[in-house]
Amino acid sequence: MKKMSLRARVLTGAVAAAALGAGTFGAVSANASAPAAAARTTVTADAANSNLHQTTHLTIAAATKAAQAALDAAEGENQRVTVAVVDRNGNTIVTLRGDGAGPQSYESAERKAFTAVSWNAPTSELAGRLAQAPNLKDIPGTLFLGGGAPVQVKGAPIAGIGVAGAPSGALDEKFAQAGVAALGK
C-alpha cells in the first residue's frame, strides 16, 4: 500500500472532520426544528378565559397623527422639537424630529414618552416625586423632566407621547398634551 503524503493526510482529515461536523449539525438542526407533538396546546380565546388579557394599542396612523399634532403645536409657537410616541411597553412607534431640533432632543423625547407611559402620569408630575424618591431617576430609560404625557383608555395607559427641545419642560408638555388631544378628535 502506498504511503500518503503529509499534505494528503491533513486534507483527508479536514474533509472527514467537515463531514462529521455537517452530519452532527444536521442532526441537531433536525431535532431543534421538529416540534414535540406533546407540546402543542391551544387556548380558546374568549372573554370567559381568565388566562387571557386583552390590551389596546395605537395604530401607526394614530401614533403619527398624535406626533404630527404635537409637532404642529410646537411649530405654531416657533419651537424646534422632537416628538416620540411609544406603545404600552415603551417601544417606539413613531418619532418626528422637527426642522432645527437639537441632537439631544431625539433621545430625550423617547425617554419622556417611556417615563409617562410607565407611570401613567405626566412627567412634570413625576419630576415632583423625585424629592420623596430621588432614586427614581436611576431607573434605566427614564427621564423625569416635563414633556411627557400618557395616552389613556379607560384610565389605563396605552401609549406615551414625549416632546423635547423647547426651552422649558412646561412647553414640551403642552405640546405633548396637544398630541394626546388630537387622538380624541
HUZINOR-V634352 format. One record per pair of residues at least 12 apart in sequence whose ideal C-beta (glycine too) atoms are under 6 Angstrom apart, sorted by the first residue. I is the first residue (numbers start at 0). J is the second residue. Records with the same first field share a line. If there is no record, write none. Layout:
I = J + J
//
This chain:
55 = 152 + 157
56 = 86
57 = 158
62 = 84 + 92 + 93
63 = 93
64 = 181
65 = 84 + 160 + 178 + 181 + 182
66 = 82 + 84 + 93 + 95
68 = 177 + 178 + 181
69 = 82 + 162 + 174 + 175 + 177 + 178
70 = 82 + 95 + 97
72 = 174 + 177
73 = 174
78 = 165
79 = 97 + 99 + 100 + 164
80 = 97 + 100 + 162 + 164 + 165
81 = 96 + 100 + 104 + 105 + 108 + 163 + 164
82 = 95 + 108 + 162
83 = 108 + 109 + 112 + 161
84 = 158 + 160
85 = 112 + 113 + 116 + 159
86 = 158
87 = 157
89 = 113
91 = 109
100 = 164
101 = 164
104 = 163 + 164
107 = 163
108 = 161 + 162 + 163
110 = 142
111 = 142 + 146 + 147 + 161
112 = 147 + 159 + 160 + 161
113 = 140
114 = 141 + 142 + 147
115 = 147 + 148 + 149 + 159
116 = 149 + 156 + 159
119 = 149 + 156
121 = 148 + 172
122 = 145 + 146 + 147
123 = 145 + 168 + 172
125 = 143
126 = 143
129 = 143
144 = 168
145 = 168 + 169 + 171 + 172
146 = 161 + 162 + 163 + 168 + 171 + 172 + 175
147 = 159 + 161
148 = 160 + 175 + 176 + 179
150 = 179
160 = 175 + 178
162 = 174 + 175
//
